[in-house]
Amino acid sequence: MPEPNCPPPGSSAAAPEPTRHQALDVVVLVGVCAGVYRAVAEAGFSVIIGGVARLYGTWRFWR
């Protein structure tokens, strides 16, 4: 007996296409990373970007 939450055999659930807002988020994030790298060079880059990535991930999770 199949699981009740499984799609029927033969059906395909395609992943949704990324929206324009998601693509814009990625472009902005890469731009911020590049700007921070130019400002602080290699010394503080990993610390700053790590913190920003955690904040961004938390924001996207709760959004």
Residue frames as qw, qx, qy, qz and C-alpha x, y, z in Angstrom:
[[0.000, 0.889, 0.457, 0.000, 0.00, 0.00, 0.00],
 [0.422, 0.485, -0.042, 0.765, 1.53, 3.38, -0.99],
 [0.252, -0.296, -0.441, 0.809, 2.14, 6.10, 1.58],
 [0.149, 0.799, 0.570, -0.117, -0.78, 8.58, 1.78],
 [0.035, -0.884, 0.049, 0.464, 1.40, 11.66, 1.14],
 [0.412, -0.238, 0.650, 0.593, 3.28, 10.23, -1.83],
 [0.471, 0.449, -0.231, -0.723, 2.35, 11.27, -5.37],
 [0.913, 0.202, 0.296, -0.196, 0.81, 8.55, -7.50],
 [0.624, -0.201, 0.578, 0.486, 3.26, 6.46, -9.57],
 [0.482, 0.465, 0.537, 0.514, 4.06, 7.96, -12.94],
 [0.023, 0.970, 0.200, 0.132, 3.50, 11.56, -11.90],
 [0.626, 0.123, -0.168, 0.751, 6.40, 13.96, -11.74],
 [0.242, -0.925, -0.238, 0.171, 6.60, 16.88, -9.37],
 [0.582, 0.493, -0.031, 0.646, 8.93, 19.36, -11.06],
 [0.411, -0.432, -0.291, 0.748, 10.80, 21.87, -8.94],
 [0.190, 0.922, 0.311, -0.131, 9.45, 25.40, -9.29],
 [0.566, 0.540, 0.035, 0.622, 11.38, 27.82, -11.45],
 [0.392, -0.348, -0.300, 0.797, 13.32, 30.50, -9.56],
 [0.132, 0.906, 0.401, -0.026, 11.51, 33.80, -9.50],
 [0.391, 0.724, -0.052, 0.566, 12.97, 37.13, -10.52],
 [0.413, -0.835, 0.180, -0.317, 13.14, 38.16, -6.86],
 [0.899, -0.341, 0.210, 0.177, 15.24, 35.12, -5.97],
 [0.738, 0.386, 0.101, 0.545, 17.63, 35.88, -8.81],
 [0.052, 0.848, -0.071, 0.523, 17.84, 39.50, -7.69],
 [0.700, -0.691, 0.159, -0.086, 18.60, 38.35, -4.13],
 [0.900, -0.065, 0.174, 0.395, 21.54, 36.32, -5.42],
 [0.492, 0.625, 0.061, 0.603, 22.89, 39.20, -7.51],
 [0.254, -0.870, 0.111, -0.408, 22.65, 41.61, -4.57],
 [0.839, -0.513, 0.170, 0.068, 24.32, 39.09, -2.26],
 [0.824, 0.171, 0.135, 0.523, 27.22, 38.57, -4.66],
 [0.242, 0.773, 0.018, 0.586, 27.59, 42.33, -5.08],
 [0.513, -0.813, 0.139, -0.239, 27.71, 42.83, -1.32],
 [0.911, -0.259, 0.167, 0.275, 30.31, 40.08, -1.00],
 [0.662, 0.437, 0.091, 0.601, 32.49, 41.70, -3.65],
 [0.035, -0.855, 0.036, -0.515, 32.20, 45.11, -2.02],
 [0.710, -0.681, 0.165, -0.069, 33.11, 43.76, 1.41],
 [0.900, -0.012, 0.140, 0.413, 36.08, 41.87, -0.03],
 [0.451, 0.628, 0.026, 0.633, 37.40, 45.04, -1.68],
 [0.277, -0.854, 0.070, -0.435, 36.94, 47.00, 1.54],
 [0.661, -0.646, 0.353, -0.145, 38.55, 44.61, 4.05],
 [0.343, 0.548, -0.755, -0.104, 40.71, 42.36, 1.82],
 [0.682, -0.007, -0.727, -0.081, 41.26, 38.76, 2.87],
 [0.130, 0.184, -0.722, 0.654, 41.81, 39.37, 6.59],
 [0.336, 0.117, 0.567, -0.743, 38.24, 40.10, 7.66],
 [0.477, 0.108, -0.514, -0.705, 36.37, 38.75, 4.68],
 [0.446, -0.132, -0.882, -0.079, 35.53, 35.30, 6.02],
 [0.100, -0.284, -0.695, 0.654, 34.37, 36.64, 9.38],
 [0.292, 0.290, 0.072, -0.909, 32.17, 39.35, 7.89],
 [0.509, 0.110, -0.599, -0.608, 30.73, 37.22, 5.09],
 [0.313, -0.140, -0.928, 0.147, 30.09, 34.34, 7.51],
 [0.065, 0.337, 0.573, -0.744, 28.05, 36.63, 9.74],
 [0.401, 0.296, -0.175, -0.849, 26.16, 38.13, 6.82],
 [0.434, 0.041, -0.819, -0.373, 25.41, 34.67, 5.41],
 [0.169, -0.266, -0.877, 0.362, 23.99, 33.54, 8.75],
 [0.204, 0.384, 0.321, -0.841, 21.82, 36.66, 9.01],
 [0.428, 0.247, -0.463, -0.736, 20.62, 36.25, 5.42],
 [0.349, -0.061, -0.927, -0.124, 19.83, 32.57, 5.98],
 [0.026, -0.342, -0.743, 0.574, 17.85, 33.40, 9.11],
 [0.304, 0.371, 0.033, -0.877, 15.96, 36.16, 7.30],
 [0.449, 0.155, -0.662, -0.580, 15.09, 33.86, 4.38],
 [0.218, -0.146, -0.952, 0.154, 14.02, 31.10, 6.78],
 [0.048, 0.452, 0.634, -0.625, 11.55, 33.34, 8.59],
 [0.220, 0.272, -0.245, -0.904, 10.33, 35.15, 5.48]]
